[in-house]
Amino acid sequence: MQSRLHWHCHFMQKLEDEPAIERANMWRAADGLREGEFSQQRFDAWARGQTGYPLVDACMRSLLATGWLTFRMRALLVSFASYSLWLHWRPTGLHLARQFLDFEPGIHWSQLQMQSGTTGINTLRIYNPDKQAIEQDPRGVFIRRWLPELAGLPGQYVHRPWTMPTGVQQAAGCLIGRDYPEPIVDHAAALREAKARFAILRHDPAARDQARSVAQRHGSRRDRRGAMQQDPIRQELASGKKPRRGRRPVDDSQRTFSFLADEPQAGGERPESTD
Ligand SMILES: Cc1cc2nc3c(=O)[nH]c(=O)nc-3n(C[C@H](O)[C@H](O)[C@H](O)COP(=O)(O)OP(=O)(O)OC[C@H]3O[C@@H](n4cnc5c(N)ncnc54)[C@H](O)[C@@H]3O)c2cc1C
């Protein structure tokens, strides 16, 4: 709980430090990436829970009904909107903000940008909606609860209803394209396209320089062993010198917060994740 509260304040502090996070890409190299390609039709389908991807739709409809969602499922909704549908994070973030009972701008906009690849310093976290559905809701309990049109589907089709043969659709009382939509995009193709666009940016030297300055401002101060890079006593210890007299060794429990471990090194990147 304590580490969560630190995390909460850490993200609020980011917005205090840089209020533009609410509206502009932290990584300015990402400007223009999605801005000119907004599709109202895709946005509406996502915002109503009608994308044809059951877990994404169940999450959205559950959120619309209750005002709350777990961290992973918020991330899934944003990842799907930002990568699969290639929607800019600002309109999708506004829609989510209006639904969340716990809306907190500092956490929210930082997370929106992290889950959309526009911080420049975080791993591209692209969630596969089918894989997530099978892993997070193996028996389709959550999906059936929030998508009543899929309640009668046999278990093997509940995560991928578009693969149902016509006879099964009729028997289940759910015709794809009438009672529940076809997938709005081909997720695998959309993902390839999204990765290719980000790869171009990530190899651009000017974009890398911009990412470095984001890392300097917002990234972790820890080195690869977890020590604080700017801690003078750590630096003395690392250089082999004895700590100066009168200065006590650092108590890590007071100086480091576990939530920082979730952020990459300044200037560093973790491998891409597609879980
Ligand atoms: C796209 C996206 C948007 C989000 N928007 C918000 C938001 O508007 N408001 C909000 O409070 N949380 C937001 N979160 C973080 C997180 O999803 C929620 O805090 C979490 O779902 C709350 O669950 P809980 O009450 O069980 O908290 P616990 O996990 O038990 O944590 C207790 C408290 O710690 C804080 N906390 C938990 N996770 C985080 C986190 N990742 N970052 C910062 N603080 C955290 C919250 O204040 C939370 O109430 C967002 C996450 C994502 C991926």
The ligand as a Tripos MOL2 file, in Angstrom:
@<TRIPOS>MOLECULE
LIG
   53    58     1     0     0
SMALL
NO_CHARGES

@<TRIPOS>ATOM
      1 C1         -4.4720    4.0920  -18.8050 C.3       1 LIG1
      2 C2         -4.5130    4.1480  -17.2940 C.ar      1 LIG1
      3 C3         -5.1620    5.1960  -16.6540 C.ar      1 LIG1
      4 C4         -5.1820    5.2650  -15.2710 C.ar      1 LIG1
      5 N1         -5.8510    6.3000  -14.6940 N.ar      1 LIG1
      6 C5         -5.8830    6.3890  -13.3520 C.ar      1 LIG1
      7 C6         -6.5890    7.4580  -12.7170 C.ar      1 LIG1
      8 O1         -7.1730    8.3290  -13.3830 O.2       1 LIG1
      9 N2         -6.6010    7.5020  -11.3720 N.ar      1 LIG1
     10 C7         -5.9680    6.5480  -10.5990 C.ar      1 LIG1
     11 O2         -6.0220    6.6280   -9.3560 O.2       1 LIG1
     12 N3         -5.2950    5.5410  -11.1690 N.ar      1 LIG1
     13 C8         -5.2470    5.4280  -12.5130 C.ar      1 LIG1
     14 N4         -4.5780    4.3850  -13.0920 N.ar      1 LIG1
     15 C9         -3.7980    3.4640  -12.2280 C.3       1 LIG1
     16 C10        -4.5180    2.2140  -11.7410 C.3       1 LIG1
     17 O3         -5.1710    1.5270  -12.7830 O.3       1 LIG1
     18 C11        -5.5480    2.5080  -10.6560 C.3       1 LIG1
     19 O4         -4.9990    3.3210   -9.6400 O.3       1 LIG1
     20 C12        -5.8990    1.1670  -10.0480 C.3       1 LIG1
     21 O5         -6.7120    0.4710  -10.9950 O.3       1 LIG1
     22 C13        -6.5660    1.3210   -8.7670 C.3       1 LIG1
     23 O6         -6.7410    0.0090   -8.2670 O.3       1 LIG1
     24 P1         -6.8590   -0.2260   -6.6900 P.3       1 LIG1
     25 O7         -7.7920    0.8040   -6.1020 O.co2     1 LIG1
     26 O8         -7.0980   -1.6810   -6.4830 O.co2     1 LIG1
     27 O9         -5.4480    0.2280   -6.2600 O.3       1 LIG1
     28 P2         -4.2250   -0.4970   -5.6090 P.3       1 LIG1
     29 O10        -3.4790   -1.2250   -6.6850 O.co2     1 LIG1
     30 O11        -4.6270   -1.2400   -4.3660 O.co2     1 LIG1
     31 O12        -3.4280    0.8200   -5.2000 O.3       1 LIG1
     32 C14        -3.9030    1.7650   -4.2080 C.3       1 LIG1
     33 C15        -3.7830    3.1790   -4.7550 C.3       1 LIG1
     34 O13        -2.4580    3.3860   -5.2790 O.3       1 LIG1
     35 C16        -2.5060    4.2150   -6.4240 C.3       1 LIG1
     36 N5         -2.0430    3.4840   -7.6230 N.ar      1 LIG1
     37 C17        -2.2770    2.1760   -7.9710 C.ar      1 LIG1
     38 N6         -1.7310    1.8920   -9.1540 N.ar      1 LIG1
     39 C18        -1.1360    3.0400   -9.5760 C.ar      1 LIG1
     40 C19        -0.4040    3.3970  -10.7350 C.ar      1 LIG1
     41 N7         -0.1600    2.5300  -11.7000 N.pl3     1 LIG1
     42 N8          0.0680    4.6520  -10.8310 N.ar      1 LIG1
     43 C20        -0.1520    5.5510   -9.8380 C.ar      1 LIG1
     44 N9         -0.8580    5.2850   -8.7330 N.ar      1 LIG1
     45 C21        -1.3470    4.0440   -8.6090 C.ar      1 LIG1
     46 C22        -3.9430    4.6560   -6.5900 C.3       1 LIG1
     47 O14        -4.1250    5.8550   -5.8960 O.3       1 LIG1
     48 C23        -4.7110    3.5200   -5.9500 C.3       1 LIG1
     49 O15        -6.0130    3.8650   -5.5380 O.3       1 LIG1
     50 C24        -4.5260    4.2810  -14.4740 C.ar      1 LIG1
     51 C25        -3.8820    3.2300  -15.1300 C.ar      1 LIG1
     52 C26        -3.8670    3.1610  -16.5190 C.ar      1 LIG1
     53 C27        -3.1570    2.0100  -17.1930 C.3       1 LIG1
@<TRIPOS>BOND
     1     1     2 1
     2     2     3 ar
     3     2    52 ar
     4     3     4 ar
     5     4     5 ar
     6     4    50 ar
     7     5     6 ar
     8     6     7 ar
     9     6    13 1
    10     7     8 2
    11     7     9 ar
    12     9    10 ar
    13    10    11 2
    14    10    12 ar
    15    12    13 ar
    16    13    14 ar
    17    14    15 1
    18    14    50 ar
    19    15    16 1
    20    16    17 1
    21    16    18 1
    22    18    19 1
    23    18    20 1
    24    20    21 1
    25    20    22 1
    26    22    23 1
    27    23    24 1
    28    24    25 2
    29    24    26 1
    30    24    27 1
    31    27    28 1
    32    28    29 2
    33    28    30 1
    34    28    31 1
    35    31    32 1
    36    32    33 1
    37    33    34 1
    38    33    48 1
    39    34    35 1
    40    35    36 1
    41    35    46 1
    42    36    37 ar
    43    36    45 ar
    44    37    38 ar
    45    38    39 ar
    46    39    40 ar
    47    39    45 ar
    48    40    41 1
    49    40    42 ar
    50    42    43 ar
    51    43    44 ar
    52    44    45 ar
    53    46    47 1
    54    46    48 1
    55    48    49 1
    56    50    51 ar
    57    51    52 ar
    58    52    53 1
@<TRIPOS>SUBSTRUCTURE
     1 LIG1         1 GROUP 0 **** ****
